[in-house]
Amino acid sequence: MPLSPSPGRCAQVSREAAPNTPAAVRLTGPPWTLTVEPGTAVAFFGSRADVTALFDRLLGLRPAAGLSVLGLPPAEAVRTATATGLPAGSGLPAGHTVARVLAVARRLGPRPLDQSDLAALCGIGELSGVRTEGLPAGGRALVRLAVALTHRPELLILDHPTDGLHPDDAAAFWGVVRAYHADGHTVLLAVDDPTEAERIADRVLLLSPDTVRVDSTPAELATRVEGRLITFDSPDAELAKLRELPGVAAATSAAEQGFRLLSTDSDATVAAVHAAGLQLTRLRIADPGLAEALAPLLPTDSEETA
């Protein structure tokens, strides 16, 4: 379906206004045919192996027949720092300070940001003298992101970059990415948690082995879900018991004692939660989000293993 890019300098140029502007990404199957417009933030879901294989192709790490990145073969786009990213499982060299890593990264491309500007952009100025092996998980993720942003790529590709991070660290990471995207850059991302994608994505693609199963906006997907979303934190709630409460159609748990209930009768569900005598904080009732929209569609753990 057509999608209007989010605000930003590059995003203001539509295909109709500038027909000769190359797509940020163009893929002509098999098994998928898709186009990503410049300035768009797109979240990819589906089999993790399939999404990682696609992102590796976009980063020139695998054969890339049928793919173009801003009008270039992927390997050429990466070589010229037009596109860059964080492949799944990538890390940082050990034995060097953050300042040294950034200094080396600045020499490896055509248009480096000033090192102090780069550190400020990613919020890592206080880490400059820290060796990479001594970085906390959140700091490591931000330094990796700083390396990827060193030469101001037009396309940023992020393959599960917040795996294992505390929610606060993940929020800091996506804050930097969101600001970069708002400046008109294109972002492709893959995450396991749709609530993370919801913070930045203005388009969602769900890939199945032989087709693009979903191509929509997060807001449009959420309107397809019936019911209301009830979220709260509780140290003594049990997921199995929450699923048995009146009106509950689905229930999931999150980090830091968080719970999400999709209810077809939010008044009855909230009354039952209170009647259960649970300790509650941050109780909130809202419209369903991307997580509830995608839950019935995403592969299960057993399907991923198979």
N, C-alpha and C positions, 0 to 999 in steps of 0.2 A: 504494500500500500504506500502511497506517497507520504512523505513526511517533511514538515517544515523544520529546518535546522534551528537549533537554539540560538539566541542572540550572540553576536560576536562579530569581529571584523570580517573574517572569512565567511561566516555563516550568512551574511547578508547577500551573498552572491548565489542566486538560485540557478538551476539548470536552464530555466526559461530566459533569465536575464543575461546569462553568459553561456551560450550553448557550446562554446569551445573549451570551457573550463573542464579539465579532466576530473573524473570521479576520484574521490579519495581512495576507494577500493572498488575494483570491478572484477567479479569472478563469474566466469562462464563455464559452469559444470564440467563434467559430472562430479559429484551428485548434486551440487547446489549452483544456482545462478542468482547472483545478488549484486546490488550496487549500494555503496555507502557514499552519501554526499559529503563534500567538504564542510567542516564545522560541526559535524554530528557526533554525539556520543552514543555508541551502540553497545549494548550488553548482549553477549552470546551465551546461550544455554544449550544443553543437550548432553550427549555422552562426553565426558571429560576428555577421553582419548580423541574423539573426533574434533572437538574444539581446539585442543592443543595442537593436533596435526595441522589444522587450518592456520592457526597463528604462527606455527613454525614455518609454514610455507610463505606467509606474509613477511616474515623476518628473514627470508632467504636461507633458512636452515634445512629445508627440504625442497625437492623439485617443485617448481611452481607453475606448471603449465596451466594456461587459462586464467592467470592472475595478472592484474596490473595494479600498481600502487602510484597514484597521482601521475598516471600516464607512463610509468616506468616499470620494468621488470623489478620484482621485489628486491633482489640482490643489489641492483643498481640504486634503488631508493634508499636502502640501508647504507650502502657505501658512501653516498653523498649526504648522509644524515637527514635526508628528507623524511625518512621514517625510522623509528627506533622503538625499543620497548624492553620489557622484562619477560623473557621466556620462562616457562615453568621450571622451577628448580634452580634458576640462576642465582649466583652469589657474588661475593666480593673477594678480591685477593687478600690473603692473610699477610700480616707482617708490615702493613703500611698504615699510616695515619689517614684519616678522612681527607685532610688537606692534600696529601700526596696523591690519593686516588683521584680526587677532582682535578688536580693539576695535570695528571697524565691524561684523563679523559678530555680535557680541554685541548690537548695537542693532537687529538685523533679525529678532528673534524674541521669544517670550513668556517664556522661562525659561532665560536664559543661565547657564552655569557661570561661576564666578569665573575671571578670566583666568589667575591663577596655577595654579588647579586644572586648568584645561584644558591649560595648557602642561605641567604635571607628568604628566597622564594620557597625553599623546602624546609625552613625552620631548623637548620642544623648547624648554625653558626657556633654554638657552644661545643659542638662535637669535633671541631677541626683538628684538635690535637690527639684525639682518641684513636687508638689502633682498631682496625676493623674487627679483629677477633674479640675485642672488649666491648663492642657495641651492644646495647640492649636490642631486643627484637624490633621494637618500634623505630629506633634510630637506624638500625640496619636497613629496614624497608625504605626509610626516607632517603638514606644515602644512595641506595640502589636507584631510587626514583631520580635523584639529582644527577646521577651519571647519565640516565636516559634522557634527561632534559637539557644536558649541557649545551647542545648545539641547536636548541629550539626547533625540534622536528615538527613538521606539519602534521604528521600522523604518529600517535603514541599508542602502542599495543601492549596490553597488560594481561598476562595469563596467570590468574589466581595469585595476585601479588600480596594479598593480605592473609594468606594461609597461616594459621597458628597465631595470629596477632590478637592481643587484647582488644575488645571493642573500642576503647579510647584511642589506642594506637591506630586501628583501622580508620577511625573517624578522622584523625589527623592526616593520614595518608590521602584519603579521598578529598579532604579539604584542599590539599595542594593540587590534586588532579582536577577538581572542579574549577578552581581558579584558572588553571591552564586552559581548560576547555572553554571557559567563559571569555577568554581572550581570542577565541576564534579557531582554536586547533581541534583537529579530529581525534577522537579517542575510541579505541576498541578495547573492551574489557571482558574478562571471564571471571566469575566468582561463583562459589557454591551457594551463598546466601543472597537471595533476591533483594532483601532489604538493603544490602550494600549497593547493589546496582541501582536501586530506586533513588539513591542520593544524587546520581549524576546522569543516568541514561535518559535520553529522550527517544530512544528506539530500542526495541527488544526483538531479538531473533532467537527462535528455538529451532535447532537443527535436529532432524532425524537422519538415519543413515542414508535416505534416498531423496529427501526433499527439505525445503524450508517450511517447517510445520506452522510456525507463528512468525508474523512480521507485523508489529504493532507498536503503539506507544504504551508506556506503563499505565497512564491514566485510562486509556481505552480498555486495556485488559482488565483493570480493576473494576470497571463498570459492569463486567460480565458476571461478577461474583455476587450471589445473593447473600444477604445477611449483614451483620455489623461485626467489626473487629473489636475485641476487648483485650486490652493488654494490661499487665500488672507485674510487679515483682513480689515474690513471696518465698520465705525460707522454708516453709513447711508444706507447700502445695505438692501434690503428686499428680503427674500427668495422667496416669490411668484413671484416677478418680475424677479429674477435671473433664475427661472425655465422656463421663457418664452423667454430667449435669444437664438439666433441662435446656433444650435449644442448641446445645453444642454440636456443630457439624464437623469441626476439626479442631485439634489442639496441638500446639507444638511448644517446645521449651527452647530457651535461648540461654546465652551465657549470663552470668551474674544473677541467677535466680529469676530470670524473666520468663513470662508465659504469654502466648498469643492464642486466643480462642476466637474462632469464627462461629457466630451464633445467629440462628434464625429468629431468636426471641431474646434480645439482649437484656430486657428487663427481668425476665425469669432467670436468665443465667447469672446476672449480677446479684439478684436476691439469693440465689442458691450458693454463690461464692461467699457472701456475707454470712449466710446461715451455717456454713461449714466451719465458721470460726477461724478462718485463716488469717494470718498476719499479712496485711496487704500494704504496699506502697505504690505510688505512681499509677493508680488505677485510671484507665483512659478508655473511652469508647469512641470509635472513629469508623470511617469507611474502610472497607478491605483494601489491602495494598497488593503490590506485585507478588509477594510471597504467597498469598492466598490464591491469586489468579493462576500462578504457575504450578502450585503444589500437585494438582491432579495430572499434570502433563510431563513433569520432570522424571527422568529415569530413577528407579529405586536403586539402592545399594546392590541388590542381587542382580539387577539388570546391568549395572555398570560392570560388575565382576564377570558376568557372562560375556 
